[in-house]
């Protein structure tokens, strides 16, 4: 059990008080509340209980909870009682537009591999339980502008905090991935992307790595505390100096009519090809994110140019087919 003065203890007490007052049809006197809420029963003196209860009442009202004060007996108003009106407390029926559901799904997907993954998934299950239908295709196609869904984020961040060397494969441009050994100094978000800064042991020089380009697992090597981060290290300045964040990919896509809504919203140009297809021009600063976005629409979106986009989309779809045993 949490200590009596801890925040957890206070939270439990307030929650129990709300439950106690919410599920009674008649107002409860203070002594009845004291007996019903376990944390109040632990208070030795009446004076201490009175002070605690007054503070808790004020806090509930500050939180917007409709705490009502009424006479315990309708014919005698000499004793005050308390209750929470369920009709005032209950939320109205909630409905969502398609774009709002897309944002909710995107938020859940953003935290899929992070510390809020469990609560996010629980929230989406509650929506499904209320027969709220999500636009799955739109959610899968979206990529957050600042993502923590890269598999490399968590191990790279942990290694930077522990000052522990990591090894990983890194793809830059159209070439094959290359092995790297890095002393990570920091993991930083810059212009919608996550980067690791550090000292590249193989190249004997400071380097910047975009996490979305890390291929496969990030593996630790050696013991924590193996190196020190320079006192004057400025991660943002180091990333900005590479010019990486300013690179923009201009892509031409063929999109089936009625599909690819997220691509259409951000397109700089849309032209009708025929009754079934449109041609879109989009611009992205993260080629890897664009590859994932295009692949998320399956056969409804075709990459036409630039060549590196076409190549990476084809490679990812081929890998997907191979992972499923060649099934189409």
C-alpha positions in Angstrom: 0.0 0.0 0.0 1.2 3.5 -0.8 2.5 5.7 2.0 -0.2 8.0 3.5 1.5 11.1 2.3 2.4 9.9 -1.2 0.8 11.2 -4.4 -0.4 7.6 -5.1 -2.2 7.4 -1.7 -3.9 10.7 -2.4 -5.0 9.6 -5.9 -6.4 6.3 -4.4 -8.3 8.3 -1.8 -9.8 10.7 -4.3 -10.8 7.9 -6.6 -12.4 6.0 -3.8 -14.3 9.1 -2.7 -15.6 9.6 -6.2 -16.8 6.0 -6.4 -18.4 6.3 -3.0 -20.3 9.4 -3.8 -21.2 8.5 -7.4 -22.9 5.2 -6.6 -25.3 6.4 -3.9 -28.8 7.6 -4.5 -29.0 9.4 -1.2 -26.5 12.0 0.1 -24.0 10.5 2.6 -23.0 12.2 5.8 -19.4 12.8 6.6 -19.1 9.9 9.0 -20.7 7.5 6.5 -18.1 8.7 3.9 -15.3 8.2 6.5 -16.4 4.7 7.1 -16.7 3.9 3.4 -13.4 5.3 2.1 -10.5 3.2 3.5 -8.0 6.0 3.5 -10.3 8.1 5.7 -10.6 5.3 8.2 -6.9 5.4 8.7 -7.0 9.0 10.0 -6.9 9.0 13.8 -8.5 12.3 14.8 -11.7 13.9 13.8 -9.9 17.2 13.2 -7.4 15.6 10.7 -10.3 13.9 8.9 -12.3 17.2 8.6 -9.3 19.0 7.2 -8.5 16.2 4.7 -12.1 15.9 3.6 -12.5 19.7 3.0 -9.3 19.7 0.9 -10.6 16.7 -1.1 -13.9 18.3 -1.7 -12.2 21.4 -3.1 -10.0 19.4 -5.3 -12.8 17.4 -6.8 -14.7 20.6 -7.7 -11.5 22.0 -9.2 -11.4 19.0 -11.4 -14.9 19.7 -12.6 -16.6 16.9 -10.7 -20.2 17.9 -9.8 -20.1 17.4 -6.0 -23.5 18.2 -4.6 -24.2 19.3 -1.0 -27.6 18.3 0.2 -29.5 17.6 3.5 -29.2 14.0 4.6 -32.9 14.0 5.6 -35.3 15.9 3.4 -37.4 16.9 6.5 -34.4 18.0 8.6 -31.6 20.1 7.3 -29.4 19.9 10.4 -27.0 17.4 8.8 -25.2 18.0 5.5 -24.7 15.1 3.1 -22.7 14.8 -0.2 -23.2 12.9 -3.4 -22.3 13.2 -7.1 -25.1 13.4 -9.6 -24.6 10.7 -12.2 -26.5 12.7 -14.8 -24.1 15.6 -14.4 -21.0 13.5 -14.1 -21.7 11.2 -17.1 -20.2 12.2 -20.5 -22.6 12.8 -23.4 -22.5 10.3 -26.3 -19.3 10.9 -28.2 -19.2 10.8 -32.0 -16.2 11.3 -34.3 -15.7 12.5 -37.8 -13.5 10.4 -40.2 -10.6 12.8 -39.8 -10.8 12.8 -36.0 -10.8 8.9 -36.0 -7.7 9.1 -38.3 -6.0 11.3 -35.8 -6.9 9.0 -32.9 -5.6 6.0 -34.8 -2.4 7.9 -35.7 -1.9 8.7 -32.0 -2.3 5.1 -31.0 0.1 4.0 -33.8 2.6 6.7 -32.9 3.1 5.1 -29.4 2.9 1.5 -30.7 6.5 0.8 -29.7 6.9 3.3 -26.9 5.9 3.5 -23.2 2.3 4.5 -23.9 1.7 1.6 -26.2 -0.6 -0.2 -23.7 -2.9 2.8 -22.8 -3.1 3.7 -26.5 -4.2 0.2 -27.5 -6.7 0.1 -24.6 -8.2 3.4 -25.8 -8.7 2.1 -29.3 -10.3 -1.1 -27.9 -12.8 1.0 -26.0 -13.7 2.8 -29.2 -14.3 -0.5 -31.0 -16.4 -1.6 -28.0 -18.6 1.4 -28.7 -19.1 0.4 -32.3 -16.9 3.3 -33.5 -15.4 2.3 -36.9 -12.0 3.6 -37.7 -10.6 4.2 -41.2 -7.9 1.6 -41.0 -6.4 2.4 -44.4 -5.9 6.1 -43.6 -4.4 5.3 -40.2 -1.9 2.8 -41.7 -0.8 5.2 -44.4 0.0 8.1 -42.0 3.4 8.6 -40.5 3.8 11.0 -37.6 6.0 14.0 -38.2 7.9 13.3 -35.0 8.0 9.6 -34.6 9.1 7.3 -31.8 8.0 4.2 -33.7 11.5 3.4 -35.1 12.7 0.2 -33.7 16.1 1.8 -33.2 14.8 4.6 -30.9 14.5 2.7 -27.6 17.9 0.8 -27.7 19.7 3.8 -29.1 18.3 6.1 -26.4 19.1 3.6 -23.6 22.7 3.2 -24.9 23.2 7.0 -25.0 21.9 7.3 -21.4 24.3 4.5 -20.3 27.2 5.7 -22.4 27.5 2.3 -24.0 28.8 1.5 -27.5 26.3 0.2 -30.1 26.6 -1.6 -33.4 24.0 -1.5 -36.2 23.6 -1.6 -40.0 22.9 1.8 -41.6 21.6 2.5 -45.1 22.5 5.8 -46.7 21.2 6.6 -50.1 20.7 3.7 -52.5 23.6 1.6 -51.4 23.6 -1.5 -49.3 23.5 -1.2 -45.5 26.9 -0.8 -43.8 27.9 -1.9 -40.3 28.6 0.9 -37.9 30.1 1.1 -34.4 29.0 4.2 -32.5 29.5 5.8 -29.1 26.0 7.5 -29.0 26.0 10.9 -27.3 22.4 11.9 -27.7 19.1 11.0 -29.4 17.4 14.2 -30.7 14.3 15.1 -32.7 15.0 17.7 -35.5 12.5 18.8 -38.2 10.2 15.8 -37.6 12.9 13.1 -37.6 14.9 11.3 -34.8 18.7 11.3 -35.0 21.5 9.8 -33.0 24.7 11.8 -32.6 27.9 10.3 -31.5 31.5 9.2 -32.3 31.8 6.7 -35.1 34.6 4.3 -34.0 35.3 3.0 -37.5 35.6 6.4 -39.1 37.3 8.0 -36.0 35.0 11.0 -36.2 31.8 12.5 -34.9 28.8 11.4 -37.0 25.0 11.9 -37.2 22.6 9.0 -38.0 18.9 9.2 -38.8 17.1 6.4 -36.9 14.7 5.7 -39.8 17.7 4.5 -41.8 18.9 2.0 -39.3 18.4 -1.5 -40.6 17.7 -4.3 -38.2 18.6 -4.4 -34.6 20.8 -2.0 -32.5 23.1 -4.1 -30.4 25.1 -3.0 -27.4 28.8 -3.8 -27.1 31.0 -3.6 -24.0 30.1 -2.2 -20.6 28.1 0.9 -19.7 30.2 4.0 -18.9 32.7 3.2 -21.6 33.1 6.8 -22.7 32.3 10.4 -21.9 30.1 12.8 -23.9 32.0 16.0 -24.8 30.9 18.9 -22.5 30.3 21.2 -25.5 28.2 18.7 -27.5 25.3 20.4 -29.2 23.1 17.7 -30.8 20.9 20.1 -32.7 23.8 22.2 -34.1 25.5 19.0 -35.1 22.4 17.7 -36.9 21.7 21.0 -38.6 25.3 21.2 -39.9 24.8 18.0 -41.9 22.0 19.6 -44.0 20.2 16.3 -43.9 16.9 17.7 -42.5 16.5 20.1 -45.5 16.6 17.4 -48.2 13.2 17.1 -50.0 12.0 14.3 -52.2 9.6 15.3 -55.0 7.6 12.2 -55.9 5.2 11.4 -58.7 2.5 8.8 -57.8 -0.4 7.1 -59.5 -3.3 6.8 -57.1 -6.6 4.9 -57.7 -9.7 7.0 -57.6 -11.2 7.2 -54.1 -8.0 6.0 -52.4 -4.9 7.6 -50.9 -6.7 10.4 -49.1 -3.7 11.4 -47.0 -1.5 11.7 -50.1 -4.2 13.8 -51.8 -4.4 16.2 -48.9 -0.6 16.9 -49.1 -0.3 16.8 -52.9 1.1 19.8 -54.6 -0.5 18.8 -57.9 -3.3 16.4 -58.9 -4.1 15.4 -62.5 -6.8 13.0 -63.7 -5.3 10.1 -65.8 -8.6 8.3 -66.5 -11.7 7.2 -64.7 -9.7 4.9 -62.4 -6.5 6.7 -61.7 -5.1 10.1 -60.8 -1.5 11.3 -60.8 -0.2 13.1 -57.7 2.9 15.1 -57.0 4.0 15.1 -53.3 7.0 16.4 -51.5 8.5 14.7 -48.4 11.6 15.3 -46.3 11.9 11.7 -45.3 12.1 9.2 -48.1 11.8 6.2 -45.8 8.5 7.6 -44.4 7.2 8.1 -47.9 8.1 4.5 -48.8 6.1 3.3 -45.8 3.2 5.6 -46.7 3.0 4.4 -50.3 3.3 0.7 -49.3 0.6 1.2 -46.8 -2.0 1.7 -49.6 -1.0 -1.6 -51.4 -2.0 -1.8 -55.0 -4.0 1.4 -54.8 -0.9 3.6 -55.1 2.0 3.1 -57.6 5.3 4.9 -57.3 6.5 6.4 -60.6 9.5 8.5 -59.7 12.1 9.3 -58.4 13.9 6.0 -59.1 15.1 5.5 -55.5 11.5 5.7 -54.4 10.4 3.1 -57.0 13.3 0.9 -56.0 12.7 1.0 -52.2 8.9 0.5 -52.6 9.5 -2.5 -54.8 12.1 -3.9 -52.3 9.8 -3.5 -49.4 6.8 -5.1 -51.1 9.1 -8.0 -52.3 10.2 -8.5 -48.7 6.6 -8.5 -47.5 5.7 -11.2 -50.0 8.7 -13.3 -49.1 7.9 -13.0 -45.4 4.4 -14.4 -46.1 5.8 -17.4 -48.0 5.3 -15.9 -51.5 1.5 -15.5 -51.0 -0.1 -12.8 -53.2 
